[in-house]
């Protein structure tokens, strides 16, 4: 510990001597020890943790192994449907934003035309072989949407996190399109 303290004191005294020379003051400062003339990185090498050999450093983000995913991320991973012979229906994702008076006339909302400033995500799923909405099984999770019926299956990971319980689905029997409208999770939502 005394070695660490003396190294730190020497480092500060050398910094003070350097600043005196820059300020136009006297360049003749106190004599510096050999520890002060060492590079800054060498001071850290003499710390007690380094002498013990442990390093004392905790892994970043709490990971203790070299794994790519942690167990929480694997629990949310979608199950593979490669064995399922049903085709995946055509689908599209559109974003919408609520335009208010301050947006229209004053430009005060500070929003841009990007998915980061949208309120809802609308997913249109074309199901031409489905005649009745009762045959559809729709599951919405915060990071994916699943649609299953005897003719089709869709397991779609969502590009943005959504509220599972703040959405609505509409079936258009003429066009045979399922329209799912979901509220996006914002950074400062309740």
N, C-alpha and C positions, 0 to 999 in steps of 0.2 A: 504494500500500500504506500509506503514511503517513496518507493521508486516511481509509482504512478504520480504522486503528488509533486515530486521534484521535476518529473518530465513535463507536467502541466504548467508548473511555475516557470520553467525555462522557456516553454513555448510562448507564454504570455509576455515574458520579458523580451523575447526576440521580436515579437509583433510590435511591442511598444517602441523598441529601438528603430524598427523599420518605419513606423509612422513618424517618429521625430525627424528622420531624414527627409521625409516627403513634405513635412510642414515647413521646411526651411529652418528648423531648429538645429541644434547641434547633432552631428552624426556620431559623435563620440558618446556612446551610451555605455551602460554597464557591460562588463565582459560576459560573453555568453558561454555556457558550458557546451560540452560535446553533445549532450542530449538536445539542446536547443537547435544545434546545427543539423540534426537528423531530419529527414523528410517527415511530413505530417503523418503519413501512413505508418511509420515505424513506431509512433507512440501507441497506436492501437494494438500493435503486435505484442506489446509488453503488458497488456492488461491481465488481470488475474484469470479471467475466463479463458484467454488464449493459453496461459501457462498451464492450466488444468487440462487442456486438450479438448474440452467439451465445446468450446465455441459459444455456448449459451444462447444461440440464436434459435428463435422459434420459426417454424416453417410459415411461409406466407399463406394467408387465407385459411389457416387452420388445417391444411392438408398435411398428413403425416407420412403418406406414401407417395409413390410416383404415379399414382393412378390418374387417369384422365377425368373421370367423373367420380363424384362422391355418391353415397347411398341415397341421399335425398333426390338427386337428379335422376337416378336410375328408377326410382319409384314412379316418376312421372313420364317415363319413356313409353312410347306407344308400342303396343304388342304388334308383332309382325303379322300381316295378313297375306303373306306370299302364297300360302296354300289355298286361299279363297279364290275360286274361279270366277266370281262375279266381277263384272267390269266396274271401273271407277267412272262415275258420271262427269260430264263437262261441268266446270264451275268457274266462277269469277269472283273476285273480291274488289269491292269499291268502298271508298271512304267518304264520309259526309261530315260537314261541320255546320253547326247552328249559326246562322248569320243574324246578328242583333243590330239594333239601331246604331250603337256606337261603332260597329264594324263598317256599316254601310256609309254613314255620313261623316263620321269623325276620325275613323281609323285608329281608335284608341285601344283596341284589344291586343295589339302587338302580335297578331297571329300571321303565320305565313302559309303558303299553299304546300304543306307537307303533311305526311301522316302523323307527325308529332303534334299537330295542332287540330286534329280532327276529334269529333265526339263519338261517332258511330262507325262501325264496320258492317257492310252489307255483303252477304255471301249469297250469290244466286247459283242454284244447283239445278241443272236441266235433267229431268227424269222422264224421258219420252215414253218409256214402257210402263210407267206407273199410272194407273187410272184413278186410284183413290188414296187420299191422304192417310186413311186409317192403316194402310200397309207400311207406313214409314215409322221408323224408330229413330228419333233424334236425341242425341246426347251432346250437351255443351259443357265443356270444362274450361278452365281459365286459359289454357294454352292449346286446346284442340277442339275440333268438332267432329262428331261421328254421325253418319247417316247410314242406316241399314234398312234394306227391304229385300224381298225375294229376288229382285232383278239386279240390284246395284248394292255396292258398299263404298263408303267414302270415309277415310280416316285422315283428316286434314289438320296438320299442325298449323296453328295460327301465327301470323307474323307479329302480332301484338297481343298483349294480355288483355282479356275481357272480363267483365263481370258475368259470372255464371247465371245469376238470377235476374239480371236486368236486360232481358232480350225478348224478342218476339219472332214468331215464325208465321209466314203466310203461304198458303198453297194456292196456286193459280191453276184451276183444273183445265182451262182452255189451252194455256201454253205449256202445262205440265212442268211448272217451275216452282221449286221451293225457295222462298226468299227468307233468309234468316238475318235479322237486324240485331246487332249486339253493341252494347255500350262499352267503350274502351276504358281501361283503367288508366287514370291520369296520376301523375306523380303526387299531387296533393289532394286526392279524393278522400272523402270521408270513409 
